[in-house]
Amino acid sequence: MPILTVRISEKEKAQLAERSKMEGITAGALVRRMLNEAPLATAGDVYDDMMRRLGDKRLRVRRRK
């Protein structure tokens, strides 16, 4: 299963921590939930999402061993 690594600023980390604390879950669980909420019903939706994120230097995907 691939692992997604997202590089975020200190301000974004603080916002993520605050929101996850308010919802009573870990930051990782919140990020997973946010990613799973993306409505990707067709291959066209997946392609559009990929093109929107393409070139974002904060994202990196690597294979889990």
C-alpha atoms as an extended CHARMM CRD file, in Angstrom:
* protein
*
        65  EXT
         1         1  MET       CA              0.0000000000        0.0000000000        0.0000000000  PROA      1               0.0000000000
         2         2  PRO       CA              1.4520000000        3.4140000000       -0.9360000000  PROA      2               0.0000000000
         3         3  ILE       CA              2.2280000000        5.9950000000        1.7240000000  PROA      3               0.0000000000
         4         4  LEU       CA              1.4000000000        9.6410000000        1.0540000000  PROA      4               0.0000000000
         5         5  THR       CA              3.7030000000       12.1680000000        2.6700000000  PROA      5               0.0000000000
         6         6  VAL       CA              2.5270000000       15.7700000000        2.8080000000  PROA      6               0.0000000000
         7         7  ARG       CA              4.8980000000       18.5840000000        3.7020000000  PROA      7               0.0000000000
         8         8  ILE       CA              3.0600000000       21.3950000000        5.4790000000  PROA      8               0.0000000000
         9         9  SER       CA              4.1260000000       24.6250000000        7.1070000000  PROA      9               0.0000000000
        10        10  GLU       CA              4.1980000000       25.1740000000       10.8580000000  PROA      10              0.0000000000
        11        11  LYS       CA              1.0180000000       27.2580000000       10.5690000000  PROA      11              0.0000000000
        12        12  GLU       CA             -0.7470000000       24.4410000000        8.7070000000  PROA      12              0.0000000000
        13        13  LYS       CA              0.4900000000       21.9170000000       11.3070000000  PROA      13              0.0000000000
        14        14  ALA       CA             -0.9850000000       24.0360000000       14.0930000000  PROA      14              0.0000000000
        15        15  GLN       CA             -4.3040000000       24.3230000000       12.2560000000  PROA      15              0.0000000000
        16        16  LEU       CA             -4.3850000000       20.5670000000       11.6490000000  PROA      16              0.0000000000
        17        17  ALA       CA             -3.5740000000       19.8220000000       15.2900000000  PROA      17              0.0000000000
        18        18  GLU       CA             -6.2550000000       22.2320000000       16.5070000000  PROA      18              0.0000000000
        19        19  ARG       CA             -8.9200000000       20.8020000000       14.2220000000  PROA      19              0.0000000000
        20        20  SER       CA             -8.0610000000       17.1930000000       15.0610000000  PROA      20              0.0000000000
        21        21  LYS       CA             -8.1580000000       18.0210000000       18.7770000000  PROA      21              0.0000000000
        22        22  MET       CA            -11.6010000000       19.6300000000       18.3770000000  PROA      22              0.0000000000
        23        23  GLU       CA            -12.8700000000       16.5040000000       16.6080000000  PROA      23              0.0000000000
        24        24  GLY       CA            -11.2250000000       14.1660000000       19.1180000000  PROA      24              0.0000000000
        25        25  ILE       CA             -9.1460000000       12.2010000000       16.6150000000  PROA      25              0.0000000000
        26        26  THR       CA             -5.4930000000       12.0740000000       15.6280000000  PROA      26              0.0000000000
        27        27  ALA       CA             -4.1280000000       14.3260000000       12.9120000000  PROA      27              0.0000000000
        28        28  GLY       CA             -3.4060000000       11.2830000000       10.7260000000  PROA      28              0.0000000000
        29        29  ALA       CA             -6.9690000000       10.0270000000       11.0710000000  PROA      29              0.0000000000
        30        30  LEU       CA             -8.2890000000       13.4700000000       10.1700000000  PROA      30              0.0000000000
        31        31  VAL       CA             -6.1240000000       13.6240000000        7.0450000000  PROA      31              0.0000000000
        32        32  ARG       CA             -7.1970000000       10.1040000000        6.0090000000  PROA      32              0.0000000000
        33        33  ARG       CA            -10.8450000000       11.0550000000        6.4870000000  PROA      33              0.0000000000
        34        34  MET       CA            -10.3920000000       14.2320000000        4.4410000000  PROA      34              0.0000000000
        35        35  LEU       CA             -8.7560000000       12.2630000000        1.6160000000  PROA      35              0.0000000000
        36        36  ASN       CA            -11.4830000000        9.6140000000        1.6730000000  PROA      36              0.0000000000
        37        37  GLU       CA            -14.2350000000       12.2460000000        1.5210000000  PROA      37              0.0000000000
        38        38  ALA       CA            -13.1300000000       13.3390000000       -1.9360000000  PROA      38              0.0000000000
        39        39  PRO       CA            -15.9820000000       12.4130000000       -4.3060000000  PROA      39              0.0000000000
        40        40  LEU       CA            -14.1930000000       10.3910000000       -7.0030000000  PROA      40              0.0000000000
        41        41  ALA       CA            -16.9420000000        8.5520000000       -8.8750000000  PROA      41              0.0000000000
        42        42  THR       CA            -15.4500000000        8.2660000000      -12.3560000000  PROA      42              0.0000000000
        43        43  ALA       CA            -12.0390000000        7.9790000000      -13.9540000000  PROA      43              0.0000000000
        44        44  GLY       CA            -12.5030000000       11.5640000000      -15.1270000000  PROA      44              0.0000000000
        45        45  ASP       CA            -12.8470000000       12.6810000000      -11.4970000000  PROA      45              0.0000000000
        46        46  VAL       CA             -9.6100000000       10.8770000000      -10.6130000000  PROA      46              0.0000000000
        47        47  TYR       CA             -7.8450000000       12.4780000000      -13.5750000000  PROA      47              0.0000000000
        48        48  ASP       CA             -9.0980000000       15.9630000000      -12.6590000000  PROA      48              0.0000000000
        49        49  ASP       CA             -7.9580000000       15.4840000000       -9.0460000000  PROA      49              0.0000000000
        50        50  MET       CA             -4.5420000000       14.2750000000      -10.2070000000  PROA      50              0.0000000000
        51        51  MET       CA             -4.0860000000       17.2320000000      -12.5610000000  PROA      51              0.0000000000
        52        52  ARG       CA             -5.0500000000       19.6710000000       -9.8090000000  PROA      52              0.0000000000
        53        53  ARG       CA             -2.4020000000       18.2050000000       -7.4710000000  PROA      53              0.0000000000
        54        54  LEU       CA              0.2850000000       17.6260000000      -10.1040000000  PROA      54              0.0000000000
        55        55  GLY       CA              3.4260000000       19.6180000000       -9.3540000000  PROA      55              0.0000000000
        56        56  ASP       CA              2.5660000000       20.2400000000       -5.6940000000  PROA      56              0.0000000000
        57        57  LYS       CA              5.9950000000       19.9560000000       -4.0850000000  PROA      57              0.0000000000
        58        58  ARG       CA              4.4330000000       19.1570000000       -0.6970000000  PROA      58              0.0000000000
        59        59  LEU       CA              3.1490000000       15.7520000000       -1.8820000000  PROA      59              0.0000000000
        60        60  ARG       CA              5.2300000000       12.6080000000       -2.2020000000  PROA      60              0.0000000000
        61        61  VAL       CA              4.0530000000        9.0160000000       -2.5920000000  PROA      61              0.0000000000
        62        62  ARG       CA              6.2630000000        6.0220000000       -1.8400000000  PROA      62              0.0000000000
        63        63  ARG       CA              5.6110000000        2.3140000000       -1.6440000000  PROA      63              0.0000000000
        64        64  ARG       CA              5.2950000000        0.7310000000        1.7820000000  PROA      64              0.0000000000
        65        65  LYS       CA              7.5440000000       -2.2780000000        2.3200000000  PROA      65              0.0000000000
